[in-house]
Amino acid sequence: MNGFEADPVLLGAAGRRFGALAAESAACPELRYAAKAEHAGDVLLAGALGELQDASTRAAGLLLGDARELGARLEQAARLYAAHDADVHDAVGLIGAPEPSGPAGLG
C-alpha cells in the first residue's frame, strides 16, 4: 500500500466545518456594506473605489462559493468512503462464512 488513509468521520466533519465557515462568512456585515464611491470627493478616486469594491465583492463571492463547494465535496467523499468501507467489511465477512447446508441452504 502507499500509506494513504481516509477517515470518513474526519472528512465529514471537515466538510461540515467548511460549509459552516462559508455560511458564517457570507453573513458578515462587511460583505453587505460598502462605502459610497461618490463620497470619495474626487472623480478618479470615486471611480477607482467603485472598481475596487466591485472586484472585492466578486472575489468574496468566488471564495465563498469555493468554500461551499469544497465542504460539499468533502462530505460527499466521506459518504463514499464510508459506503466503500461498509461494502469491503461485508465482502470480507463473507469470505470465511460457511456455506449453508441442509434444508436452510435450499433457499
Biopython code that builds the backbone (N, CA, C, O; Angstrom):
import numpy as np
from Bio.PDB.StructureBuilder import StructureBuilder

atoms = [
    (1, "MET", "N", (0.831, -1.189, 0.000)),
    (1, "MET", "CA", (0.000, 0.000, 0.000)),
    (1, "MET", "C", (0.875, 1.251, 0.000)),
    (1, "MET", "O", (2.077, 1.183, 0.257)),
    (2, "ASN", "N", (0.266, 2.371, -0.286)),
    (2, "ASN", "CA", (1.017, 3.624, -0.371)),
    (2, "ASN", "C", (0.919, 4.470, 0.895)),
    (2, "ASN", "O", (1.458, 5.576, 0.931)),
    (3, "GLY", "N", (0.259, 3.988, 1.912)),
    (3, "GLY", "CA", (0.135, 4.728, 3.160)),
    (3, "GLY", "C", (-1.035, 5.698, 3.194)),
    (3, "GLY", "O", (-1.261, 6.354, 4.211)),
    (4, "PHE", "N", (-1.787, 5.801, 2.092)),
    (4, "PHE", "CA", (-2.943, 6.698, 2.070)),
    (4, "PHE", "C", (-4.040, 6.134, 2.950)),
    (4, "PHE", "O", (-4.330, 4.938, 2.918)),
    (5, "GLU", "N", (-4.635, 6.994, 3.723)),
    (5, "GLU", "CA", (-5.730, 6.573, 4.593)),
    (5, "GLU", "C", (-6.762, 7.694, 4.632)),
    (5, "GLU", "O", (-6.403, 8.869, 4.712)),
    (6, "ALA", "N", (-8.012, 7.341, 4.577)),
    (6, "ALA", "CA", (-9.090, 8.325, 4.652)),
    (6, "ALA", "C", (-10.002, 7.961, 5.812)),
    (6, "ALA", "O", (-10.427, 6.813, 5.950)),
    (7, "ASP", "N", (-10.292, 8.936, 6.629)),
    (7, "ASP", "CA", (-11.190, 8.733, 7.762)),
    (7, "ASP", "C", (-12.511, 9.426, 7.434)),
    (7, "ASP", "O", (-12.580, 10.655, 7.467)),
    (8, "PRO", "N", (-13.563, 8.663, 7.118)),
    (8, "PRO", "CA", (-14.834, 9.273, 6.738)),
    (8, "PRO", "C", (-15.390, 10.231, 7.791)),
    (8, "PRO", "O", (-16.010, 11.238, 7.450)),
    (9, "VAL", "N", (-15.173, 9.924, 9.051)),
    (9, "VAL", "CA", (-15.688, 10.794, 10.120)),
    (9, "VAL", "C", (-14.994, 12.154, 10.067)),
    (9, "VAL", "O", (-15.643, 13.196, 10.155)),
    (10, "LEU", "N", (-13.666, 12.134, 9.922)),
    (10, "LEU", "CA", (-12.922, 13.395, 9.857)),
    (10, "LEU", "C", (-13.224, 14.162, 8.572)),
    (10, "LEU", "O", (-13.335, 15.388, 8.594)),
    (11, "LEU", "N", (-13.357, 13.450, 7.455)),
    (11, "LEU", "CA", (-13.710, 14.117, 6.194)),
    (11, "LEU", "C", (-15.075, 14.788, 6.295)),
    (11, "LEU", "O", (-15.247, 15.929, 5.866)),
    (12, "GLY", "N", (-16.037, 14.078, 6.860)),
    (12, "GLY", "CA", (-17.373, 14.650, 7.024)),
    (12, "GLY", "C", (-17.360, 15.862, 7.932)),
    (12, "GLY", "O", (-18.022, 16.861, 7.651)),
    (13, "ALA", "N", (-16.602, 15.780, 9.029)),
    (13, "ALA", "CA", (-16.505, 16.910, 9.957)),
    (13, "ALA", "C", (-15.855, 18.117, 9.277)),
    (13, "ALA", "O", (-16.285, 19.252, 9.479)),
    (14, "ALA", "N", (-14.826, 17.868, 8.476)),
    (14, "ALA", "CA", (-14.172, 18.959, 7.753)),
    (14, "ALA", "C", (-15.134, 19.591, 6.750)),
    (14, "ALA", "O", (-15.164, 20.813, 6.603)),
    (15, "GLY", "N", (-15.909, 18.774, 6.070)),
    (15, "GLY", "CA", (-16.884, 19.294, 5.112)),
    (15, "GLY", "C", (-17.937, 20.152, 5.785)),
    (15, "GLY", "O", (-18.288, 21.223, 5.289)),
    (16, "ARG", "N", (-18.440, 19.679, 6.918)),
    (16, "ARG", "CA", (-19.442, 20.469, 7.651)),
    (16, "ARG", "C", (-18.840, 21.774, 8.152)),
    (16, "ARG", "O", (-19.507, 22.809, 8.144)),
    (17, "ARG", "N", (-17.586, 21.733, 8.587)),
    (17, "ARG", "CA", (-16.916, 22.943, 9.078)),
    (17, "ARG", "C", (-16.735, 23.947, 7.945)),
    (17, "ARG", "O", (-16.972, 25.140, 8.137)),
    (18, "PHE", "N", (-16.321, 23.487, 6.774)),
    (18, "PHE", "CA", (-16.182, 24.394, 5.632)),
    (18, "PHE", "C", (-17.528, 25.025, 5.284)),
    (18, "PHE", "O", (-17.603, 26.225, 5.021)),
    (19, "GLY", "N", (-18.584, 24.222, 5.283)),
    (19, "GLY", "CA", (-19.910, 24.763, 4.999)),
    (19, "GLY", "C", (-20.330, 25.802, 6.020)),
    (19, "GLY", "O", (-20.891, 26.839, 5.667)),
    (20, "ALA", "N", (-20.057, 25.523, 7.288)),
    (20, "ALA", "CA", (-20.407, 26.466, 8.353)),
    (20, "ALA", "C", (-19.592, 27.754, 8.233)),
    (20, "ALA", "O", (-20.125, 28.848, 8.423)),
    (21, "LEU", "N", (-18.309, 27.625, 7.919)),
    (21, "LEU", "CA", (-17.474, 28.818, 7.752)),
    (21, "LEU", "C", (-17.937, 29.661, 6.569)),
    (21, "LEU", "O", (-17.931, 30.891, 6.639)),
    (22, "ALA", "N", (-18.335, 29.008, 5.494)),
    (22, "ALA", "CA", (-18.833, 29.748, 4.331)),
    (22, "ALA", "C", (-20.111, 30.496, 4.688)),
    (22, "ALA", "O", (-20.275, 31.660, 4.323)),
    (23, "ALA", "N", (-21.016, 29.831, 5.400)),
    (23, "ALA", "CA", (-22.265, 30.484, 5.798)),
    (23, "ALA", "C", (-21.994, 31.632, 6.763)),
    (23, "ALA", "O", (-22.590, 32.703, 6.654)),
    (24, "GLU", "N", (-21.090, 31.397, 7.704)),
    (24, "GLU", "CA", (-20.734, 32.435, 8.675)),
    (24, "GLU", "C", (-20.092, 33.632, 7.971)),
    (24, "GLU", "O", (-20.401, 34.782, 8.282)),
    (25, "SER", "N", (-19.213, 33.359, 7.038)),
    (25, "SER", "CA", (-18.533, 34.433, 6.309)),
    (25, "SER", "C", (-19.507, 35.210, 5.433)),
    (25, "SER", "O", (-19.407, 36.433, 5.324)),
    (26, "ALA", "N", (-20.442, 34.512, 4.814)),
    (26, "ALA", "CA", (-21.421, 35.180, 3.952)),
    (26, "ALA", "C", (-22.311, 36.121, 4.749)),
    (26, "ALA", "O", (-22.850, 37.084, 4.204)),
    (27, "ALA", "N", (-22.467, 35.844, 6.045)),
    (27, "ALA", "CA", (-23.323, 36.666, 6.895)),
    (27, "ALA", "C", (-22.582, 37.865, 7.493)),
    (27, "ALA", "O", (-23.195, 38.679, 8.184)),
    (28, "CYS", "N", (-21.282, 37.988, 7.240)),
    (28, "CYS", "CA", (-20.510, 39.103, 7.800)),
    (28, "CYS", "C", (-21.041, 40.431, 7.261)),
    (28, "CYS", "O", (-21.260, 40.569, 6.058)),
    (29, "PRO", "N", (-21.247, 41.397, 8.139)),
    (29, "PRO", "CA", (-21.749, 42.693, 7.669)),
    (29, "PRO", "C", (-20.781, 43.380, 6.706)),
    (29, "PRO", "O", (-21.200, 44.190, 5.880)),
    (30, "GLU", "N", (-19.500, 43.065, 6.807)),
    (30, "GLU", "CA", (-18.521, 43.684, 5.918)),
    (30, "GLU", "C", (-18.813, 43.380, 4.447)),
    (30, "GLU", "O", (-18.448, 44.161, 3.569)),
    (31, "LEU", "N", (-19.460, 42.263, 4.179)),
    (31, "LEU", "CA", (-19.778, 41.906, 2.794)),
    (31, "LEU", "C", (-21.057, 42.579, 2.297)),
    (31, "LEU", "O", (-21.313, 42.625, 1.093)),
    (32, "ARG", "N", (-21.852, 43.096, 3.219)),
    (32, "ARG", "CA", (-23.131, 43.702, 2.820)),
    (32, "ARG", "C", (-23.041, 45.210, 2.609)),
    (32, "ARG", "O", (-23.865, 45.790, 1.903)),
    (33, "TYR", "N", (-22.055, 45.836, 3.211)),
    (33, "TYR", "CA", (-21.986, 47.295, 3.165)),
    (33, "TYR", "C", (-20.734, 47.738, 2.427)),
    (33, "TYR", "O", (-19.694, 47.082, 2.483)),
    (34, "ALA", "N", (-20.854, 48.845, 1.747)),
    (34, "ALA", "CA", (-19.721, 49.395, 1.016)),
    (34, "ALA", "C", (-19.755, 50.916, 1.144)),
    (34, "ALA", "O", (-20.814, 51.517, 1.328)),
    (35, "ALA", "N", (-18.589, 51.514, 1.044)),
    (35, "ALA", "CA", (-18.520, 52.973, 1.044)),
    (35, "ALA", "C", (-19.133, 53.482, -0.257)),
    (35, "ALA", "O", (-19.016, 52.842, -1.302)),
    (36, "LYS", "N", (-19.759, 54.593, -0.184)),
    (36, "LYS", "CA", (-20.329, 55.176, -1.398)),
    (36, "LYS", "C", (-19.199, 55.870, -2.159)),
    (36, "LYS", "O", (-18.589, 56.822, -1.671)),
    (37, "ALA", "N", (-18.943, 55.379, -3.345)),
    (37, "ALA", "CA", (-17.821, 55.880, -4.133)),
    (37, "ALA", "C", (-17.933, 57.383, -4.371)),
    (37, "ALA", "O", (-16.922, 58.085, -4.391)),
    (38, "GLU", "N", (-19.144, 57.874, -4.548)),
    (38, "GLU", "CA", (-19.318, 59.304, -4.836)),
    (38, "GLU", "C", (-18.920, 60.184, -3.649)),
    (38, "GLU", "O", (-18.708, 61.385, -3.815)),
    (39, "HIS", "N", (-18.820, 59.603, -2.465)),
    (39, "HIS", "CA", (-18.407, 60.361, -1.283)),
    (39, "HIS", "C", (-16.889, 60.495, -1.194)),
    (39, "HIS", "O", (-16.383, 61.130, -0.268)),
    (40, "ALA", "N", (-16.164, 59.916, -2.124)),
    (40, "ALA", "CA", (-14.700, 59.969, -2.091)),
    (40, "ALA", "C", (-14.180, 61.387, -2.319)),
    (40, "ALA", "O", (-13.066, 61.711, -1.910)),
    (41, "GLY", "N", (-14.975, 62.226, -2.965)),
    (41, "GLY", "CA", (-14.587, 63.618, -3.157)),
    (41, "GLY", "C", (-13.815, 63.894, -4.437)),
    (41, "GLY", "O", (-13.656, 65.055, -4.815)),
    (42, "ASP", "N", (-13.343, 62.883, -5.095)),
    (42, "ASP", "CA", (-12.581, 63.053, -6.326)),
    (42, "ASP", "C", (-13.127, 62.060, -7.347)),
    (42, "ASP", "O", (-13.368, 60.896, -7.027)),
    (43, "VAL", "N", (-13.318, 62.523, -8.560)),
    (43, "VAL", "CA", (-13.910, 61.687, -9.596)),
    (43, "VAL", "C", (-13.058, 60.443, -9.867)),
    (43, "VAL", "O", (-13.592, 59.338, -9.965)),
    (44, "LEU", "N", (-11.748, 60.613, -9.988)),
    (44, "LEU", "CA", (-10.871, 59.468, -10.252)),
    (44, "LEU", "C", (-10.857, 58.507, -9.070)),
    (44, "LEU", "O", (-10.908, 57.290, -9.244)),
    (45, "LEU", "N", (-10.787, 59.070, -7.862)),
    (45, "LEU", "CA", (-10.786, 58.231, -6.671)),
    (45, "LEU", "C", (-12.117, 57.498, -6.534)),
    (45, "LEU", "O", (-12.145, 56.327, -6.157)),
    (46, "ALA", "N", (-13.216, 58.179, -6.838)),
    (46, "ALA", "CA", (-14.536, 57.545, -6.759)),
    (46, "ALA", "C", (-14.625, 56.382, -7.745)),
    (46, "ALA", "O", (-15.147, 55.318, -7.412)),
    (47, "GLY", "N", (-14.117, 56.587, -8.953)),
    (47, "GLY", "CA", (-14.138, 55.511, -9.946)),
    (47, "GLY", "C", (-13.289, 54.328, -9.515)),
    (47, "GLY", "O", (-13.700, 53.176, -9.655)),
    (48, "ALA", "N", (-12.103, 54.615, -8.990)),
    (48, "ALA", "CA", (-11.211, 53.542, -8.538)),
    (48, "ALA", "C", (-11.816, 52.801, -7.353)),
    (48, "ALA", "O", (-11.725, 51.577, -7.267)),
    (49, "LEU", "N", (-12.436, 53.551, -6.435)),
    (49, "LEU", "CA", (-13.062, 52.919, -5.273)),
    (49, "LEU", "C", (-14.209, 52.015, -5.711)),
    (49, "LEU", "O", (-14.361, 50.910, -5.191)),
    (50, "GLY", "N", (-15.008, 52.474, -6.653)),
    (50, "GLY", "CA", (-16.102, 51.650, -7.166)),
    (50, "GLY", "C", (-15.598, 50.372, -7.812)),
    (50, "GLY", "O", (-16.154, 49.297, -7.586)),
    (51, "GLU", "N", (-14.541, 50.484, -8.620)),
    (51, "GLU", "CA", (-13.959, 49.300, -9.259)),
    (51, "GLU", "C", (-13.397, 48.329, -8.221)),
    (51, "GLU", "O", (-13.580, 47.116, -8.327)),
    (52, "LEU", "N", (-12.714, 48.875, -7.223)),
    (52, "LEU", "CA", (-12.148, 48.035, -6.171)),
    (52, "LEU", "C", (-13.245, 47.295, -5.412)),
    (52, "LEU", "O", (-13.123, 46.102, -5.134)),
    (53, "GLN", "N", (-14.304, 48.002, -5.084)),
    (53, "GLN", "CA", (-15.399, 47.362, -4.348)),
    (53, "GLN", "C", (-16.087, 46.294, -5.185)),
    (53, "GLN", "O", (-16.453, 45.240, -4.664)),
    (54, "ASP", "N", (-16.265, 46.553, -6.468)),
    (54, "ASP", "CA", (-16.875, 45.548, -7.346)),
    (54, "ASP", "C", (-15.991, 44.303, -7.439)),
    (54, "ASP", "O", (-16.478, 43.176, -7.341)),
    (55, "ALA", "N", (-14.685, 44.521, -7.630)),
    (55, "ALA", "CA", (-13.760, 43.389, -7.724)),
    (55, "ALA", "C", (-13.716, 42.617, -6.409)),
    (55, "ALA", "O", (-13.661, 41.387, -6.400)),
    (56, "SER", "N", (-13.739, 43.344, -5.311)),
    (56, "SER", "CA", (-13.709, 42.707, -3.991)),
    (56, "SER", "C", (-14.967, 41.877, -3.755)),
    (56, "SER", "O", (-14.897, 40.772, -3.216)),
    (57, "THR", "N", (-16.104, 42.405, -4.155)),
    (57, "THR", "CA", (-17.366, 41.679, -3.999)),
    (57, "THR", "C", (-17.362, 40.404, -4.836)),
    (57, "THR", "O", (-17.783, 39.347, -4.366)),
    (58, "ARG", "N", (-16.885, 40.504, -6.080)),
    (58, "ARG", "CA", (-16.803, 39.317, -6.939)),
    (58, "ARG", "C", (-15.847, 38.281, -6.349)),
    (58, "ARG", "O", (-16.154, 37.089, -6.325)),
    (59, "ALA", "N", (-14.690, 38.739, -5.874)),
    (59, "ALA", "CA", (-13.701, 37.814, -5.304)),
    (59, "ALA", "C", (-14.254, 37.126, -4.058)),
    (59, "ALA", "O", (-14.069, 35.922, -3.882)),
    (60, "ALA", "N", (-14.924, 37.876, -3.202)),
    (60, "ALA", "CA", (-15.506, 37.280, -1.994)),
    (60, "ALA", "C", (-16.561, 36.247, -2.374)),
    (60, "ALA", "O", (-16.640, 35.182, -1.762)),
    (61, "GLY", "N", (-17.366, 36.560, -3.378)),
    (61, "GLY", "CA", (-18.376, 35.605, -3.833)),
    (61, "GLY", "C", (-17.753, 34.323, -4.363)),
    (61, "GLY", "O", (-18.247, 33.229, -4.089)),
    (62, "LEU", "N", (-16.673, 34.456, -5.118)),
    (62, "LEU", "CA", (-15.983, 33.271, -5.637)),
    (62, "LEU", "C", (-15.387, 32.441, -4.505)),
    (62, "LEU", "O", (-15.498, 31.215, -4.509)),
    (63, "LEU", "N", (-14.759, 33.098, -3.541)),
    (63, "LEU", "CA", (-14.175, 32.377, -2.406)),
    (63, "LEU", "C", (-15.241, 31.652, -1.594)),
    (63, "LEU", "O", (-15.052, 30.502, -1.198)),
    (64, "LEU", "N", (-16.357, 32.321, -1.347)),
    (64, "LEU", "CA", (-17.436, 31.682, -0.592)),
    (64, "LEU", "C", (-18.017, 30.507, -1.368)),
    (64, "LEU", "O", (-18.318, 29.463, -0.789)),
    (65, "GLY", "N", (-18.175, 30.675, -2.667)),
    (65, "GLY", "CA", (-18.661, 29.570, -3.495)),
    (65, "GLY", "C", (-17.709, 28.388, -3.469)),
    (65, "GLY", "O", (-18.137, 27.237, -3.382)),
    (66, "ASP", "N", (-16.415, 28.678, -3.545)),
    (66, "ASP", "CA", (-15.416, 27.603, -3.478)),
    (66, "ASP", "C", (-15.455, 26.896, -2.126)),
    (66, "ASP", "O", (-15.350, 25.672, -2.060)),
    (67, "ALA", "N", (-15.606, 27.664, -1.051)),
    (67, "ALA", "CA", (-15.660, 27.057, 0.289)),
    (67, "ALA", "C", (-16.887, 26.160, 0.428)),
    (67, "ALA", "O", (-16.801, 25.068, 0.988)),
    (68, "ARG", "N", (-18.037, 26.624, -0.084)),
    (68, "ARG", "CA", (-19.250, 25.789, -0.036)),
    (68, "ARG", "C", (-19.054, 24.514, -0.853)),
    (68, "ARG", "O", (-19.421, 23.425, -0.413)),
    (69, "GLU", "N", (-18.477, 24.656, -2.038)),
    (69, "GLU", "CA", (-18.234, 23.502, -2.918)),
    (69, "GLU", "C", (-17.264, 22.517, -2.268)),
    (69, "GLU", "O", (-17.482, 21.306, -2.312)),
    (70, "LEU", "N", (-16.199, 23.034, -1.668)),
    (70, "LEU", "CA", (-15.234, 22.170, -1.003)),
    (70, "LEU", "C", (-15.895, 21.415, 0.143)),
    (70, "LEU", "O", (-15.671, 20.217, 0.315)),
    (71, "GLY", "N", (-16.709, 22.120, 0.926)),
    (71, "GLY", "CA", (-17.417, 21.460, 2.019)),
    (71, "GLY", "C", (-18.326, 20.353, 1.521)),
    (71, "GLY", "O", (-18.349, 19.258, 2.083)),
    (72, "ALA", "N", (-19.074, 20.639, 0.467)),
    (72, "ALA", "CA", (-19.987, 19.635, -0.089)),
    (72, "ALA", "C", (-19.217, 18.435, -0.633)),
    (72, "ALA", "O", (-19.638, 17.292, -0.455)),
    (73, "ARG", "N", (-18.092, 18.692, -1.292)),
    (73, "ARG", "CA", (-17.307, 17.581, -1.857)),
    (73, "ARG", "C", (-16.642, 16.744, -0.769)),
    (73, "ARG", "O", (-16.532, 15.525, -0.904)),
    (74, "LEU", "N", (-16.198, 17.389, 0.305)),
    (74, "LEU", "CA", (-15.629, 16.629, 1.419)),
    (74, "LEU", "C", (-16.686, 15.731, 2.050)),
    (74, "LEU", "O", (-16.417, 14.574, 2.374)),
    (75, "GLU", "N", (-17.890, 16.275, 2.223)),
    (75, "GLU", "CA", (-18.966, 15.456, 2.794)),
    (75, "GLU", "C", (-19.333, 14.304, 1.859)),
    (75, "GLU", "O", (-19.588, 13.190, 2.315)),
    (76, "GLN", "N", (-19.358, 14.571, 0.556)),
    (76, "GLN", "CA", (-19.649, 13.508, -0.406)),
    (76, "GLN", "C", (-18.556, 12.439, -0.362)),
    (76, "GLN", "O", (-18.853, 11.245, -0.382)),
    (77, "ALA", "N", (-17.302, 12.864, -0.303)),
    (77, "ALA", "CA", (-16.196, 11.899, -0.220)),
    (77, "ALA", "C", (-16.315, 11.062, 1.046)),
    (77, "ALA", "O", (-16.060, 9.858, 1.022)),
    (78, "ALA", "N", (-16.699, 11.690, 2.145)),
    (78, "ALA", "CA", (-16.863, 10.955, 3.404)),
    (78, "ALA", "C", (-17.937, 9.882, 3.258)),
    (78, "ALA", "O", (-17.758, 8.751, 3.710)),
    (79, "ARG", "N", (-19.054, 10.242, 2.623)),
    (79, "ARG", "CA", (-20.131, 9.257, 2.419)),
    (79, "ARG", "C", (-19.659, 8.106, 1.529)),
    (79, "ARG", "O", (-19.951, 6.941, 1.803)),
    (80, "LEU", "N", (-18.930, 8.438, 0.463)),
    (80, "LEU", "CA", (-18.444, 7.399, -0.449)),
    (80, "LEU", "C", (-17.434, 6.477, 0.233)),
    (80, "LEU", "O", (-17.495, 5.260, 0.064)),
    (81, "TYR", "N", (-16.512, 7.044, 0.996)),
    (81, "TYR", "CA", (-15.542, 6.212, 1.723)),
    (81, "TYR", "C", (-16.246, 5.326, 2.742)),
    (81, "TYR", "O", (-15.907, 4.150, 2.881)),
    (82, "ALA", "N", (-17.227, 5.884, 3.458)),
    (82, "ALA", "CA", (-17.949, 5.088, 4.455)),
    (82, "ALA", "C", (-18.701, 3.943, 3.782)),
    (82, "ALA", "O", (-18.699, 2.819, 4.284)),
    (83, "ALA", "N", (-19.342, 4.224, 2.650)),
    (83, "ALA", "CA", (-20.068, 3.174, 1.929)),
    (83, "ALA", "C", (-19.103, 2.105, 1.422)),
    (83, "ALA", "O", (-19.396, 0.913, 1.506)),
    (84, "HIS", "N", (-17.957, 2.530, 0.898)),
    (84, "HIS", "CA", (-16.957, 1.564, 0.417)),
    (84, "HIS", "C", (-16.434, 0.716, 1.575)),
    (84, "HIS", "O", (-16.292, -0.500, 1.445)),
    (85, "ASP", "N", (-16.152, 1.356, 2.698)),
    (85, "ASP", "CA", (-15.682, 0.605, 3.869)),
    (85, "ASP", "C", (-16.709, -0.435, 4.297)),
    (85, "ASP", "O", (-16.353, -1.563, 4.636)),
    (86, "ALA", "N", (-17.981, -0.055, 4.280)),
    (86, "ALA", "CA", (-19.037, -0.998, 4.664)),
    (86, "ALA", "C", (-19.112, -2.153, 3.666)),
    (86, "ALA", "O", (-19.273, -3.309, 4.058)),
    (87, "ASP", "N", (-18.995, -1.836, 2.372)),
    (87, "ASP", "CA", (-19.024, -2.891, 1.349)),
    (87, "ASP", "C", (-17.854, -3.859, 1.520)),
    (87, "ASP", "O", (-18.026, -5.074, 1.430)),
    (88, "VAL", "N", (-16.664, -3.312, 1.767)),
    (88, "VAL", "CA", (-15.483, -4.164, 1.963)),
    (88, "VAL", "C", (-15.657, -5.012, 3.215)),
    (88, "VAL", "O", (-15.336, -6.200, 3.215)),
    (89, "HIS", "N", (-16.159, -4.411, 4.269)),
    (89, "HIS", "CA", (-16.376, -5.154, 5.519)),
    (89, "HIS", "C", (-17.340, -6.312, 5.284)),
    (89, "HIS", "O", (-17.100, -7.428, 5.745)),
    (90, "ASP", "N", (-18.430, -6.045, 4.566)),
    (90, "ASP", "CA", (-19.399, -7.109, 4.271)),
    (90, "ASP", "C", (-18.772, -8.200, 3.404)),
    (90, "ASP", "O", (-18.982, -9.388, 3.651)),
    (91, "ALA", "N", (-18.005, -7.799, 2.388)),
    (91, "ALA", "CA", (-17.388, -8.778, 1.483)),
    (91, "ALA", "C", (-16.363, -9.631, 2.218)),
    (91, "ALA", "O", (-16.301, -10.843, 2.007)),
    (92, "VAL", "N", (-15.571, -9.021, 3.065)),
    (92, "VAL", "CA", (-14.566, -9.775, 3.820)),
    (92, "VAL", "C", (-15.253, -10.718, 4.794)),
    (92, "VAL", "O", (-14.765, -11.823, 5.032)),
    (93, "GLY", "N", (-16.365, -10.303, 5.352)),
    (93, "GLY", "CA", (-17.110, -11.164, 6.276)),
    (93, "GLY", "C", (-17.646, -12.404, 5.589)),
    (93, "GLY", "O", (-17.806, -13.447, 6.224)),
    (94, "LEU", "N", (-17.925, -12.304, 4.301)),
    (94, "LEU", "CA", (-18.456, -13.448, 3.555)),
    (94, "LEU", "C", (-17.377, -14.468, 3.206)),
    (94, "LEU", "O", (-17.689, -15.628, 2.938)),
    (95, "ILE", "N", (-16.123, -14.052, 3.205)),
    (95, "ILE", "CA", (-15.039, -14.950, 2.801)),
    (95, "ILE", "C", (-14.964, -16.173, 3.697)),
    (95, "ILE", "O", (-14.825, -17.291, 3.200)),
    (96, "GLY", "N", (-15.053, -15.988, 4.984)),
    (96, "GLY", "CA", (-14.916, -17.116, 5.895)),
    (96, "GLY", "C", (-16.233, -17.712, 6.335)),
    (96, "GLY", "O", (-16.253, -18.632, 7.154)),
    (97, "ALA", "N", (-17.341, -17.203, 5.803)),
    (97, "ALA", "CA", (-18.655, -17.707, 6.227)),
    (97, "ALA", "C", (-18.880, -19.107, 5.666)),
    (97, "ALA", "O", (-18.615, -19.357, 4.490)),
    (98, "PRO", "N", (-19.362, -20.008, 6.494)),
    (98, "PRO", "CA", (-19.632, -21.367, 6.000)),
    (98, "PRO", "C", (-20.806, -21.361, 5.027)),
    (98, "PRO", "O", (-21.731, -20.558, 5.153)),
    (99, "GLU", "N", (-20.752, -22.255, 4.072)),
    (99, "GLU", "CA", (-21.849, -22.417, 3.117)),
    (99, "GLU", "C", (-23.050, -23.003, 3.855)),
    (99, "GLU", "O", (-22.891, -23.927, 4.653)),
    (100, "PRO", "N", (-24.246, -22.480, 3.599)),
    (100, "PRO", "CA", (-25.431, -23.069, 4.229)),
    (100, "PRO", "C", (-25.626, -24.507, 3.743)),
    (100, "PRO", "O", (-25.388, -24.822, 2.577)),
    (101, "SER", "N", (-26.052, -25.347, 4.638)),
    (101, "SER", "CA", (-26.305, -26.738, 4.252)),
    (101, "SER", "C", (-27.637, -27.181, 4.829)),
    (101, "SER", "O", (-28.211, -26.512, 5.688)),
    (102, "GLY", "N", (-28.105, -28.282, 4.360)),
    (102, "GLY", "CA", (-29.375, -28.815, 4.849)),
    (102, "GLY", "C", (-30.547, -28.050, 4.270)),
    (102, "GLY", "O", (-30.380, -27.326, 3.289)),
    (103, "PRO", "N", (-31.732, -28.191, 4.852)),
    (103, "PRO", "CA", (-32.942, -27.555, 4.323)),
    (103, "PRO", "C", (-32.833, -26.037, 4.263)),
    (103, "PRO", "O", (-33.392, -25.422, 3.355)),
    (104, "ALA", "N", (-32.122, -25.412, 5.215)),
    (104, "ALA", "CA", (-31.995, -23.959, 5.204)),
    (104, "ALA", "C", (-31.185, -23.493, 4.002)),
    (104, "ALA", "O", (-31.388, -22.377, 3.523)),
    (105, "GLY", "N", (-30.279, -24.314, 3.509)),
    (105, "GLY", "CA", (-29.437, -23.947, 2.384)),
    (105, "GLY", "C", (-30.112, -24.126, 1.043)),
    (105, "GLY", "O", (-29.534, -23.767, 0.017)),
    (106, "LEU", "N", (-31.315, -24.669, 1.017)),
    (106, "LEU", "CA", (-32.005, -24.893, -0.256)),
    (106, "LEU", "C", (-32.681, -23.638, -0.775)),
    (106, "LEU", "O", (-33.130, -23.603, -1.921)),
    (107, "GLY", "N", (-32.756, -22.624, 0.040)),
    (107, "GLY", "CA", (-33.241, -21.360, -0.438)),
    (107, "GLY", "C", (-34.673, -21.144, -0.311)),
    (107, "GLY", "O", (-35.175, -20.088, -0.696)),
]
sb = StructureBuilder()
sb.init_structure("model")
sb.init_model(0)
sb.init_chain("A")
sb.init_seg("    ")
for serial, (resi, resn, name, xyz) in enumerate(atoms, 1):
    if name == "N":
        sb.init_residue(resn, " ", resi, " ")
    sb.init_atom(name, np.array(xyz, "f"), 0.0, 1.0, " ", f" {name:<3s}", serial, name[0])
structure = sb.get_structure()
